[in-house]
Each structure stands twice: as C-alpha cells, then as structure tokens.
C-alpha cells in the first residue's frame, strides 16, 4: 500500500472549512430554534454563508489544461461565423 503525505496547508484549509461550516450551521440552527435570542452576528453569518452558496460554478478558478484558452475563447465555445449559414429572407 502506498502512503502519501498530505501537505500541512491542505490540512489547514480543510480544518478552516470545517470550522466555517460549523459556525454557519450554528448560526442557522440558532436562528431557527431560538429566533428571539439571536443577534445580528448570527444573521450575518447565516446570510453570508447562504450568499456564498449562490456563486456559480464557473467563478471558481480552474487548474491544469481543462481551463486552457485560445486567445480568450475557451475550448468549449466556438467563434460564431456571421458569414456562414442560411439567409433568413
């Protein structure tokens, strides 16, 4: 069996993500279970986490050749040829 070491930075990022997720769940559950005792901090944490979940997937940075572009045009898109095609009239 091959053992691979995980870099410390990766472990720290995972730990930070788990802590942030835990804080978000704490704020959401507190807003749902005891809404009279919550303050603006819980509301801001819950709204901020919900707002981050609305970011589209294509906002994330790509790595490797999957995100390679040709002159600002991605491989998935094609330049439209306006002189080709049928005439609508």
Secondary structure, DSSP 8 states (H G I E B T S, - for coil): -------HHHHHHHHHHHHHHHHHHHHHHHHHH-GGG--HHHHHHHHHHHHHHTS-GGGS---GGGG-EETTEETT-----TTSS----
